[in-house]
Each structure stands twice: as C-alpha cells, then as structure tokens.
Amino acid sequence: MKKNILLLFLFSTIQICFSQSSNDKSAFNVKYYDAKDKWVIFPKKATDSIHPFGFIYLDLQAGFTFNYEGSVQIDNNGKFKLYNKSNEGFTKVRLEPYKTASVFIIPDKIVENFELQIKPEWLTIYQPSNPESIQTLKDYGYHYNHVGACEKALTFLEKAYKINPHFDGLEFELAYAYNHLGQYEKAIPVLDKAISNNPKNYYFFRELGFAYVKQNKISLAEKTYQKGIKMSDNDFEKSEMALNMAQGYFKLKDRKKFDEWAKITRQYAKPNSQYAQYIDMFEKEWDSSR
C-alpha cells in the first residue's frame, strides 16, 4: 500500500561556501527566475531547521515552477545534509511574482555528487520543440515580464519582433518591457505601429499614454488616455489610465486639470481601492503645501 507520508533519508553531506551561516540571507542571492533549469535551495522559515531543495523550470503554460525534491539541513559552518523524498511523484509549486524568495543555486559538481541528474529526464516535457519560434519567444518574454524580469524578457521579445512585429500579443509585451525599464523612446514607435495595425486595442493606448506621461508630453498623453478610456470596457484599466494622467498634472502643479482627472479616477476606481487612495494622498499633499 502506498504510504501517505514523505520518507526522508540521509543522502550525504558536503561542504559549501555559505558566507556565514544557514540563517545568512546573503547566501540566497539569486532571483528564482535567474535559476531556470537549476537545482536550488530556498531559505528556511524562521521556525524551521531545514531548507527546501529542488529544481526550478519554466512551464510555458503555467509559469515558473519549483519541483520540490526534499530538504537540506545546514549547520553554521556551511556543511549541509541533503535529504531526499521517496519516489512517489513530484510536488510542484508555482512561484508567485514578487513574493518568492531568492535562492542558492547548487553547483553542478555537487548535484552530481548527490547522484542527481543536472537536467532531469522529465524536463524535456516542458521544453519547447522549437525554442526559436516566434510563439515560444513571445511566451518566454511574457513570463519574464510577468515576474518583473523585463530586461531578460527583451532578449526574447526583440528577436521575435524582427520575425513578425504584429504577432498576437508581441507588441504589447515589448512595449511593456520598454516602459518598465524606462526606455520610453523605444516603446513609443512600437506602440505607434501597433495602433496603426490594430487601433481597437486599448492596451496599446494605455502603454502609449504611460510613455508620454513619463516623457512629460502631457498633451499627447491626455489625448491618448482619452481614446483608451473611451475604448476600454474595463473599469480597473480606466482608473489606472486616469490616475496616471492625474499624477502627471499633479507634478505640473495644474490643480484644475488634476481635479478633472481625479474625478475620472474616482468614477472608475472602486471605493477605498489603491488608486482611489492615491488620489486622496495627492489631494492631502497638495492642500498641506498651501
């Protein structure tokens, strides 16, 4: 009968170079999305004595995933004991953007010493048949954008853009990455061409308006956001565009135009939502400075 508990057994011990101790967070200094296709150790919780270890990979359908394999116990001298769970299947954990801790990558030599495959056989299931196809390049870009690794996303998106600029979803991801990195001068021509090709996609107007605001091209931003809000059927997106415009006028100290866009923000933002609270904060700061 299959057991319902995980059986951990001592696998081996080896010395690795943690800077001080198992509680030293500086040892865990690699972002999880930079540890793709690597064996890793995660920091332990304050109440635990062991660290999770396993393999990180990218599922192009579900996103970055941690394949949990067992536990590691690390003493204050940097020596650790690796435990492995019984062969009753894998435990997969989807890694959440902005919430997942940084990791320690286990060196390949140590992986081999523990008789683990550097690249597990099951990994082939999740690897694309054609890593250079435009669909795959766009999907990689999307997932790196999704976790905030926009610079990494560009390595895939710019390559895909050269193949077919108007591929579904590509222009938005590319412009989003440029905007996130403050490269507004690159985002604007991409979005101009995207709108010429598909003038009914309000996401293009959202990103273009954002780029204009950041470049202090307020008049162009306002016209762009007005079109985007009129086109959108999503109140959340409308409130985001309105807030960006209100913030632009707040920085210009144009109270009349700020009030106009503050009203629009409140029209679409849910009461007590973050965007509504931002407007409250701007108003309080404005009034207190008089």
C-alpha positions as CSV (number, residue, x, y, z in Angstrom):
1,M,0.0,0.0,0.0
2,K,1.4,3.4,-0.9
3,K,2.3,5.4,2.1
4,N,0.8,8.9,2.6
5,I,3.8,10.5,4.2
6,L,7.1,11.6,2.8
7,L,10.0,9.5,3.9
8,L,13.2,11.5,4.2
9,F,16.5,9.7,4.4
10,L,20.1,10.9,4.8
11,F,21.6,11.1,1.3
12,S,25.1,12.5,2.0
13,T,26.9,15.5,3.4
14,I,29.2,18.1,1.7
15,Q,30.7,21.4,2.4
16,I,29.5,24.5,0.5
17,C,30.5,28.1,0.9
18,F,27.7,30.0,2.7
19,S,29.1,33.4,3.7
20,Q,28.3,32.9,7.4
21,S,25.6,30.5,8.4
22,S,22.4,28.9,7.3
23,N,20.5,31.9,8.6
24,D,22.5,34.3,6.5
25,K,20.2,35.6,3.8
26,S,23.1,36.9,1.7
27,A,23.9,33.3,0.7
28,F,20.5,33.2,-1.1
29,N,21.2,35.9,-3.6
30,V,19.9,34.6,-7.0
31,K,16.4,35.6,-8.2
32,Y,14.4,32.5,-8.8
33,Y,13.8,33.4,-12.5
34,D,17.6,33.5,-12.9
35,A,17.8,30.0,-11.7
36,K,15.8,28.4,-14.5
37,D,16.7,24.8,-15.2
38,K,18.8,24.7,-12.0
39,W,18.9,22.8,-8.7
40,V,18.3,25.2,-5.9
41,I,17.9,25.6,-2.1
42,F,15.4,28.0,-0.7
43,P,15.8,29.9,2.6
44,K,14.2,28.2,5.5
45,K,11.4,29.7,7.6
46,A,12.4,31.2,11.0
47,T,10.7,28.4,12.8
48,D,12.2,25.6,10.6
49,S,15.5,23.8,10.8
50,I,15.6,22.6,7.2
51,H,15.5,24.2,3.8
52,P,13.5,23.1,0.8
53,F,15.5,22.0,-2.2
54,G,14.5,21.1,-5.8
55,F,14.6,22.1,-9.4
56,I,13.2,25.3,-11.0
57,Y,11.9,25.3,-14.5
58,L,9.6,27.3,-16.8
59,D,6.3,25.8,-17.8
60,L,5.2,28.0,-20.8
61,Q,1.6,27.3,-19.9
62,A,1.7,27.8,-16.1
63,G,4.9,29.9,-15.5
64,F,7.9,29.4,-13.3
65,T,7.6,26.3,-11.2
66,F,9.6,24.7,-8.3
67,N,9.8,20.9,-8.4
68,Y,10.2,20.1,-4.7
69,E,12.6,17.2,-4.2
70,G,13.3,17.2,-0.4
71,S,15.1,19.0,2.3
72,V,18.5,20.3,3.3
73,Q,19.8,20.8,6.8
74,I,22.7,23.4,7.0
75,D,24.8,24.0,10.1
76,N,26.5,27.3,10.9
77,N,29.8,26.1,9.3
78,G,28.1,25.8,5.9
79,K,28.0,22.0,6.0
80,F,24.7,20.5,4.9
81,K,23.0,17.2,4.8
82,L,20.7,16.5,1.9
83,Y,17.5,14.6,2.4
84,N,15.5,13.1,-0.5
85,K,11.9,12.2,-0.5
86,S,10.6,8.8,-1.6
87,N,9.8,8.2,-5.2
88,E,6.1,8.7,-5.0
89,G,5.8,11.5,-7.5
90,F,6.7,15.2,-7.6
91,T,5.4,18.1,-5.6
92,K,5.2,21.1,-7.9
93,V,4.9,24.7,-6.5
94,R,4.0,27.6,-8.8
95,L,6.3,30.5,-8.0
96,E,4.4,33.8,-7.4
97,P,5.8,37.0,-8.8
98,Y,7.2,39.4,-6.3
99,K,6.5,37.0,-3.4
100,T,9.0,34.2,-4.0
101,A,12.4,34.4,-2.1
102,S,15.8,34.4,-3.8
103,V,17.6,31.1,-3.9
104,F,21.0,29.4,-3.7
105,I,22.0,27.5,-6.9
106,I,23.5,24.2,-6.1
107,P,26.8,23.8,-8.2
108,D,26.7,21.1,-10.8
109,K,29.6,19.2,-9.2
110,I,27.6,18.9,-6.0
111,V,24.5,17.9,-7.9
112,E,26.5,15.0,-9.5
113,N,28.0,14.1,-6.1
114,F,24.4,13.6,-4.9
115,E,23.7,11.4,-7.9
116,L,21.1,13.8,-9.2
117,Q,20.8,14.5,-12.9
118,I,21.9,18.0,-13.8
119,K,19.0,18.1,-16.2
120,P,16.2,15.7,-15.1
121,E,14.7,13.5,-17.8
122,W,11.2,14.8,-17.1
123,L,12.4,18.4,-18.0
124,T,12.1,17.5,-21.7
125,I,8.3,17.5,-21.3
126,Y,8.4,21.3,-20.6
127,Q,10.9,22.3,-23.2
128,P,9.6,23.7,-26.5
129,S,10.1,21.7,-29.6
130,N,11.3,24.9,-31.4
131,P,12.8,27.4,-28.9
132,E,13.4,29.9,-31.7
133,S,9.8,30.0,-33.0
134,I,8.0,33.3,-32.6
135,Q,5.4,31.8,-30.4
136,T,8.0,30.4,-28.0
137,L,10.0,33.7,-28.0
138,K,6.8,35.7,-27.2
139,D,5.8,33.2,-24.5
140,Y,9.2,33.4,-22.8
141,G,9.0,37.2,-23.0
142,Y,5.6,37.2,-21.4
143,H,6.6,35.0,-18.5
144,Y,9.8,37.1,-17.7
145,N,7.7,40.3,-18.0
146,H,5.2,38.7,-15.6
147,V,7.8,38.3,-12.9
148,G,9.3,41.7,-13.4
149,A,12.4,40.5,-15.3
150,C,11.8,42.8,-18.2
151,E,15.5,43.1,-19.2
152,K,15.6,39.3,-19.6
153,A,12.2,39.4,-21.5
154,L,13.7,41.8,-24.1
155,T,16.2,39.2,-25.2
156,F,13.3,37.1,-26.5
157,L,10.9,39.8,-27.5
158,E,13.2,41.9,-29.6
159,K,14.2,38.7,-31.5
160,A,10.5,37.8,-32.1
161,Y,9.7,41.4,-33.2
162,K,12.2,41.1,-36.0
163,I,10.4,38.0,-37.3
164,N,6.8,39.4,-37.2
165,P,6.1,42.7,-35.4
166,H,2.4,42.2,-35.4
167,F,2.3,38.7,-33.9
168,D,-0.5,38.4,-31.5
169,G,0.4,39.9,-28.1
170,L,4.0,40.6,-29.0
171,E,3.8,44.4,-29.4
172,F,2.2,44.8,-26.0
173,E,4.8,42.7,-24.3
174,L,7.7,44.5,-26.0
175,A,6.3,48.0,-25.2
176,Y,5.5,46.9,-21.6
177,A,9.1,45.8,-21.1
178,Y,10.5,49.1,-22.6
179,N,8.2,51.1,-20.3
180,H,9.1,49.1,-17.2
181,L,12.8,49.7,-17.9
182,G,12.2,53.4,-18.6
183,Q,13.1,53.1,-22.3
184,Y,10.1,55.2,-23.4
185,E,11.7,56.4,-26.6
186,K,11.7,52.7,-27.7
187,A,8.2,52.0,-26.5
188,I,6.5,54.8,-28.4
189,P,7.4,53.8,-32.0
190,V,6.5,50.2,-31.3
191,L,3.1,51.4,-30.0
192,D,2.5,53.8,-32.8
193,K,2.9,50.9,-35.3
194,A,0.8,48.6,-33.2
195,I,-2.1,51.1,-33.1
196,S,-1.8,51.7,-36.9
197,N,-2.2,47.9,-37.3
198,N,-4.9,47.4,-34.6
199,P,-6.5,50.7,-33.5
200,K,-9.1,48.9,-31.3
201,N,-6.7,47.5,-28.7
202,Y,-6.9,49.8,-25.7
203,Y,-3.9,48.3,-24.0
204,F,-1.8,49.9,-26.7
205,F,-3.2,53.3,-25.7
206,R,-2.6,52.5,-22.0
207,E,1.1,51.9,-22.6
208,L,1.5,54.8,-25.0
209,G,-0.2,57.2,-22.6
210,F,2.1,56.0,-19.9
211,A,5.2,56.6,-22.0
212,Y,4.1,60.1,-22.9
213,V,3.4,60.9,-19.3
214,K,6.9,59.7,-18.3
215,Q,8.4,61.9,-21.1
216,N,6.3,64.9,-19.8
217,K,4.4,65.0,-23.1
218,I,1.3,65.7,-21.2
219,S,-0.9,66.9,-24.0
220,L,-0.2,63.8,-26.1
221,A,-0.7,61.6,-23.0
222,E,-4.1,63.2,-22.4
223,K,-5.3,62.6,-25.9
224,T,-4.1,59.1,-25.8
225,Y,-5.6,58.2,-22.5
226,Q,-9.0,59.8,-23.5
227,K,-9.1,57.4,-26.5
228,G,-8.0,54.5,-24.4
229,I,-10.7,55.1,-21.7
230,K,-13.4,55.6,-24.3
231,M,-12.4,52.3,-25.9
232,S,-11.9,50.2,-22.8
233,D,-14.7,48.2,-21.2
234,N,-12.6,47.6,-18.0
235,D,-13.1,50.0,-15.1
236,F,-9.9,49.0,-13.5
237,E,-7.9,49.8,-16.6
238,K,-9.8,53.1,-17.0
239,S,-9.0,54.1,-13.4
240,E,-5.3,53.3,-13.9
241,M,-5.1,55.5,-17.0
242,A,-6.9,58.3,-15.3
243,L,-4.7,58.0,-12.2
244,N,-1.5,58.3,-14.4
245,M,-3.0,61.4,-16.0
246,A,-3.9,62.9,-12.6
247,Q,-0.4,62.2,-11.4
248,G,1.0,63.9,-14.4
249,Y,-0.9,67.1,-13.7
250,F,-0.1,66.8,-10.0
251,K,3.6,67.0,-10.9
252,L,2.9,70.0,-13.2
253,K,1.0,71.7,-10.3
254,D,-2.0,72.2,-12.6
255,R,-4.8,71.9,-10.0
256,K,-7.7,72.4,-12.4
257,K,-6.6,69.6,-14.7
258,F,-5.6,67.4,-11.7
259,D,-9.1,67.8,-10.3
260,E,-10.6,66.8,-13.6
261,W,-8.6,63.6,-13.8
262,A,-9.0,62.9,-10.1
263,K,-12.8,62.9,-10.7
264,I,-12.4,60.5,-13.6
265,T,-10.2,58.2,-11.5
266,R,-12.8,58.1,-8.7
267,Q,-15.5,57.4,-11.3
268,Y,-13.9,54.1,-12.3
269,A,-11.9,53.1,-9.2
270,K,-13.6,51.1,-6.5
271,P,-14.1,52.9,-3.2
272,N,-11.1,52.6,-0.9
273,S,-9.1,50.9,-3.7
274,Q,-5.4,51.7,-4.0
275,Y,-6.0,54.1,-6.9
276,A,-8.7,56.0,-5.0
277,Q,-6.3,56.2,-2.0
278,Y,-3.6,57.6,-4.3
279,I,-5.9,60.5,-5.3
280,D,-6.7,61.1,-1.6
281,M,-2.9,61.2,-0.9
282,F,-2.2,63.7,-3.7
283,E,-5.0,66.0,-2.5
284,K,-3.8,65.9,1.1
285,E,-0.3,66.7,0.0
286,W,-1.5,69.5,-2.2
287,D,-3.6,71.1,0.5
288,S,-0.9,70.8,3.1
289,S,1.6,72.6,0.9
290,R,-0.6,75.7,0.5
